Amino acid sequence: MEADKLVNAVEANLIKRCKNNDEYAYNQLISRHEAYLYRICYNYTRNKEEALDMMQEVYVKIFRGLNTFDETRPLQPWLKTIAINTMINHSKKTGLPETSLDGNWSEENTITPESYLTATANTEEQVIYNDTRKIIEKMIAELPETFRLALTLRYHEDMSYDEIASALQQPLGTVKSNVYRARKILRNKMQACELLEV
């Protein structure tokens, strides 16, 4: 708890300096969260170059928004919101249609990349784990963008269905069906690659 207070105090000081156009403070602030922001962007794009491009857009939004940010608040939730909104705006620019199964979805017997990968924690299986992770990441990258975004927000950003529906401005049923269909596509691909038993 004391460590959190110290981190917040340091960041509050950096933010105040950023508001005074201190470029060094801005670079310091960004470097503290660079890996976190990259993870969000990469989980969405599944492509290093695209993730780096999106991060540049995120950095610009952070720079523009810092002047009005309340430095007494924790910074990371605000950064997460900016990164996720950047992903959502990118998705909207592509003009992808909403997809809905009108509630024909189920939470039962589902597989997610995390639940599969965390099951292989034995160090003797590390090589297989790494290879499998690359295969699954490639499968996620190949998902239609609408499904990939919903899956990313649900499992990588740990957002509830209601939160995703609000962020994407979509009906709750659409969000649930998109996540369901994304998982179903992944399951079928994993079965085809014999990563899962049928």
Secondary structure by P-SEA (a helix, b strand, c coil): caaaaaaaaaaaaaaaaaaaccaaaaaaaaaacaaaaaaaaaaacccaaaaaaaaaaaaaaaaaaccccccccccaaaaaaaaaaaaaaaaaaabbbbbbccccccccccccaaaaaaaaccccaaaaaaaaaaaaaaaaaaccaaaaaaaaaaccccccaaaaaaaacccaaaaaaaaaaaaaaaaaaaaaaccccc
